[in-house]
Amino acid sequence: MPLFFQNLYSGISFVCLGAILLSALLIEIMIRAGIMDHPVARSSHLRPTPKGGGIGIISAFLLCLPLQRAAYHLPLLDRSSALLLIGTGTLALISWLDDVRSFPARYKLGAQFAAAAIVVAGTDNTAVWDILFVLGAVFLTNALNFMDGLNGLASGVMLLAAFVLAGMGIESATFMLLASSILAFIPSNFPKARIFMGDVGSQAGALVIAWGGMQAHGASFWLLPALMNGIIWDVSFTLIRRAIAGDRLAEAHRGHLYQLAVRSGISMPIATLMQWVFVLCGAAAFLGGKAVPATIMILAIQASWTVFICTRARARVQGRW
């Protein structure tokens, strides 16, 4: 059996099954609670839809993490995992309150920096690595939140990234647990949504994924950027394009590439699946072993996608984008 699949298998336990069941139960509770996400001009959905599915994902992950560690004869919590739990739980709580009450952007950004700083305090890296992690974690947290606009997009990307991190032997037990928690959510959100993940899932989940990238620093430093290449490219390209156009960067819009794909006539499931494919392409490029050819391959794929979508948008999208 290839080492990748051995690592995946080694991360599976009965706790993962428990996380799936707990996540599914909490998601069903949130559906019945009926806290609705009402569509606005920039929304991809047309009907009010329950939100808060991320509560099931993150609660199952955090509650089961000590049990998963115990299943592998590890201390219930060590310094790193305890601070991961605290940082992720803090960001999840604030994100959920924001989902319900809508805080000013500066408060949300402050919470993201604080949560990333809590998580990084559990490592023994140099100050330079710590600063890079905090900045990268905050960027990824916002990027995944920005991209959480189509059914299954952000959750599917996180699911695949968690599987790859586990397969690479990076905290396999932790990331198989995260994958299990997300796996319970996917059927309720893709291809048709009974519930949305919300900020609580996209932001807290992104922080855990970023923590995995920190565990992979050194020789595997480029693993996380490779896995998140579609997310990073879309957000970066859109920010640069809007800055050049003189648009207000903090203003909500429908100008992301994935949004333009749908507005130009590509079905929502296909647009979502393309982001999943980008994760797999990034994983394949990284596993190829050579950084320069892998980077060229990833950039070529993203450039081709961008040209394709922008060409369609010019021909088919009404108004300014």
C-alpha positions in Angstrom: 0.0 0.0 0.0 1.5 3.4 -0.9 2.6 5.5 2.0 -0.1 8.2 1.3 -2.9 5.7 1.8 -1.1 4.1 4.8 -1.1 7.6 6.4 -4.8 8.0 5.6 -5.6 4.6 7.1 -3.6 5.3 10.2 -5.7 8.4 10.9 -9.0 6.5 10.9 -10.6 5.5 14.2 -14.0 5.0 15.8 -13.7 8.6 17.0 -13.9 9.7 13.3 -17.2 7.8 13.0 -18.4 9.5 16.1 -17.4 12.9 14.7 -19.4 12.2 11.5 -22.5 11.3 13.6 -22.1 14.3 16.0 -21.5 16.7 13.1 -24.6 15.4 11.2 -26.7 15.7 14.3 -25.7 19.3 15.0 -26.2 20.2 11.4 -29.7 18.8 11.5 -30.4 20.8 14.7 -29.2 24.0 13.0 -31.4 23.3 10.0 -34.4 22.9 12.3 -33.4 26.0 14.3 -34.1 28.0 11.1 -31.6 30.8 11.5 -31.8 32.0 7.9 -29.4 33.5 5.4 -31.5 35.9 3.3 -30.3 36.5 -0.2 -29.0 39.9 -1.2 -27.9 41.4 -4.5 -24.5 39.6 -4.5 -25.8 36.2 -3.3 -25.8 33.1 -5.5 -28.9 31.7 -3.8 -32.4 32.9 -4.4 -34.3 31.6 -1.4 -33.7 32.1 2.4 -31.6 29.2 3.6 -30.6 28.1 7.1 -27.0 28.9 8.1 -24.7 27.7 10.8 -23.8 24.3 9.4 -20.2 25.1 10.4 -21.3 24.8 14.0 -21.7 21.1 13.4 -18.3 20.8 11.7 -16.2 22.8 14.2 -18.0 21.5 17.3 -17.6 17.9 16.3 -13.9 18.5 15.5 -13.1 20.3 18.8 -15.1 18.0 21.0 -13.6 14.9 19.5 -10.0 16.1 19.2 -9.0 15.0 22.7 -10.7 11.6 22.2 -8.9 11.2 18.8 -5.6 11.9 20.5 -6.4 9.4 23.3 -7.2 6.8 20.6 -3.6 7.1 19.4 -2.2 6.9 23.0 -1.3 10.5 23.0 -2.0 13.0 25.9 -5.6 14.3 25.7 -4.1 17.7 24.9 -0.6 18.9 24.6 0.4 22.6 24.3 0.0 22.7 20.5 -3.3 20.9 20.4 -4.7 22.8 23.4 -3.9 26.2 21.8 -5.3 25.0 18.5 -8.5 24.1 20.3 -8.7 27.5 22.1 -7.8 29.6 19.0 -10.2 27.7 16.7 -13.0 27.7 19.3 -12.6 31.4 19.9 -12.7 32.3 16.2 -15.7 30.0 15.7 -17.6 31.7 18.5 -16.9 35.2 17.3 -17.6 34.1 13.7 -21.0 32.7 14.7 -21.9 35.9 16.6 -20.9 37.8 13.5 -23.2 35.5 11.4 -26.1 36.5 13.7 -25.3 40.1 14.6 -22.8 41.3 11.8 -19.8 43.0 13.5 -17.7 45.8 11.9 -14.9 44.4 9.7 -12.1 45.7 12.0 -13.5 43.6 14.9 -13.6 40.4 12.8 -10.0 41.1 11.5 -8.9 41.6 15.1 -10.4 38.3 16.1 -8.7 36.5 13.2 -5.3 37.9 14.2 -5.9 37.0 17.9 -6.9 33.5 17.0 -3.9 33.0 14.7 -1.6 34.3 17.5 -3.1 31.9 20.0 -2.5 29.0 17.7 1.0 30.0 16.8 1.9 30.3 20.5 1.8 26.5 20.6 4.8 26.0 18.4 8.5 26.3 18.8 9.2 28.0 15.5 11.3 31.1 15.0 9.8 34.6 15.2 10.0 34.9 11.4 8.0 31.7 10.9 5.5 32.8 13.6 4.9 36.1 11.8 4.5 34.4 8.4 2.1 32.0 9.9 -0.1 34.6 11.5 -0.2 36.7 8.2 -0.8 33.6 6.1 -3.5 32.2 8.4 -5.4 35.5 8.4 -5.2 35.7 4.6 -6.4 32.1 4.2 -9.2 32.7 6.7 -10.5 35.6 4.8 -9.9 34.0 1.4 -11.9 30.9 2.2 -14.6 33.2 3.7 -14.7 35.2 0.5 -14.9 32.0 -1.6 -17.7 30.5 0.5 -20.3 31.7 -2.0 -21.3 28.5 -3.9 -22.7 25.2 -2.5 -19.9 22.9 -1.5 -17.0 25.2 -2.7 -15.2 26.1 0.5 -16.2 23.0 2.4 -15.1 20.7 -0.4 -11.8 22.5 -0.7 -11.2 22.1 3.0 -12.3 18.4 2.9 -9.8 17.6 0.1 -7.0 19.6 1.8 -7.6 17.8 5.0 -7.4 14.4 3.3 -4.1 15.4 1.5 -2.5 16.7 4.7 -3.5 13.5 6.5 -2.1 11.5 3.5 1.2 13.4 3.7 1.6 12.3 7.3 1.0 15.8 8.7 -1.0 15.3 11.9 -2.9 12.4 10.2 -5.2 11.7 13.1 -6.1 15.4 13.5 -6.9 15.9 9.8 -8.8 12.7 9.3 -10.9 13.9 12.2 -11.4 17.3 10.5 -12.2 15.5 7.2 -14.8 13.3 9.0 -16.5 16.4 10.5 -16.7 18.1 7.1 -17.8 14.9 5.3 -21.0 15.0 7.3 -21.8 18.5 6.1 -21.3 18.0 2.3 -24.6 16.1 1.6 -26.5 18.9 3.2 -24.9 21.5 1.1 -23.9 20.1 -2.3 -25.2 20.0 -4.9 -28.3 21.5 -3.4 -28.1 23.3 -0.1 -30.4 22.6 2.9 -28.0 24.7 5.0 -25.0 27.0 4.5 -21.7 26.6 6.4 -21.4 30.3 7.4 -18.4 32.2 8.7 -18.2 29.8 11.7 -17.2 27.0 9.4 -15.2 28.7 6.7 -13.1 30.9 9.1 -12.5 28.4 11.9 -11.9 25.6 9.4 -9.4 27.7 7.5 -7.5 28.3 10.7 -7.1 24.6 11.3 -6.0 24.0 7.7 -3.5 26.9 8.1 -2.2 25.2 11.3 -1.6 22.1 9.2 0.5 24.1 6.8 2.5 25.3 9.7 3.2 21.8 10.7 4.5 21.2 7.2 7.0 24.1 7.2 10.5 23.5 5.9 10.7 21.0 3.0 6.9 21.0 2.7 6.4 24.8 3.0 4.7 25.0 -0.4 2.2 22.2 0.3 -0.5 24.5 1.6 -0.2 27.1 -1.1 -0.3 24.3 -3.7 -3.5 22.8 -2.2 -5.1 26.3 -1.9 -3.9 27.5 -5.3 -7.4 28.0 -6.7 -8.6 30.0 -3.6 -5.4 32.1 -3.4 -5.4 32.8 -7.1 -9.1 33.8 -7.3 -8.9 36.1 -4.3 -5.5 37.7 -5.3 -6.5 38.2 -8.9 -9.8 39.7 -7.9 -8.3 42.1 -5.4 -5.6 43.3 -7.9 -8.2 43.7 -10.7 -10.5 45.7 -8.5 -7.7 47.8 -7.1 -6.6 48.7 -10.7 -10.2 49.5 -11.6 -10.4 51.9 -8.6 -13.1 49.9 -6.8 -13.4 50.0 -3.0 -11.8 46.8 -1.9 -13.9 46.5 1.2 -17.1 46.7 -0.7 -19.1 43.5 -1.3 -19.2 42.5 -5.0 -19.8 39.6 -7.4 -16.5 39.8 -9.3 -14.7 36.7 -8.1 -13.8 34.3 -10.9 -16.1 31.7 -9.5 -18.9 34.2 -9.4 -18.2 35.3 -13.0 -18.2 31.6 -14.0 -21.7 31.2 -12.8 -22.9 34.6 -14.1 -21.5 33.7 -17.5 -23.6 30.5 -17.7 -21.5 27.8 -16.1 -23.6 25.8 -13.7 -22.9 26.2 -9.9 -21.9 22.5 -9.4 -19.4 22.7 -12.3 -17.9 25.9 -10.9 -17.6 24.2 -7.5 -16.1 21.1 -8.9 -13.4 23.1 -10.7 -12.2 24.4 -7.4 -12.0 20.9 -6.1 -10.0 19.9 -9.2 -7.6 22.7 -8.5 -6.9 21.2 -5.0 -6.2 17.8 -6.6 -4.0 19.4 -9.3 -2.0 21.3 -6.6 -1.6 18.1 -4.6 -0.4 16.2 -7.7 2.0 19.0 -8.6 3.5 19.1 -5.1 3.8 15.3 -4.9 5.7 15.5 -8.2 8.7 16.6 -6.1 10.1 19.5 -8.1 9.1 23.0 -7.0 9.7 25.0 -10.2 7.8 22.7 -12.6 5.0 22.3 -10.1 4.7 26.1 -9.7 4.7 26.6 -13.5 2.0 23.9 -13.9 -0.2 25.5 -11.2 0.2 29.0 -12.7 -0.5 27.7 -16.2 -3.8 26.1 -15.0 -4.9 29.2 -13.2 -4.0 31.5 -16.0 -5.9 29.4 -18.5 -9.0 29.3 -16.2 -8.8 33.1 -15.8 -8.6 33.8 -19.5 -11.5 31.4 -20.2 -13.7 33.0 -17.5 -12.9 36.6 -18.4 -13.5 35.9 -22.1 -16.9 34.4 -21.2 -17.7 37.3 -18.9 -17.0 39.9 -21.5 -19.3 38.2 -23.9 -22.1 37.1 -21.6 -22.2 39.2 -18.3 -24.3 42.3 -18.4 -23.0 45.4 -16.8 -19.7 46.1 -14.9 -17.9 43.3 -13.3 
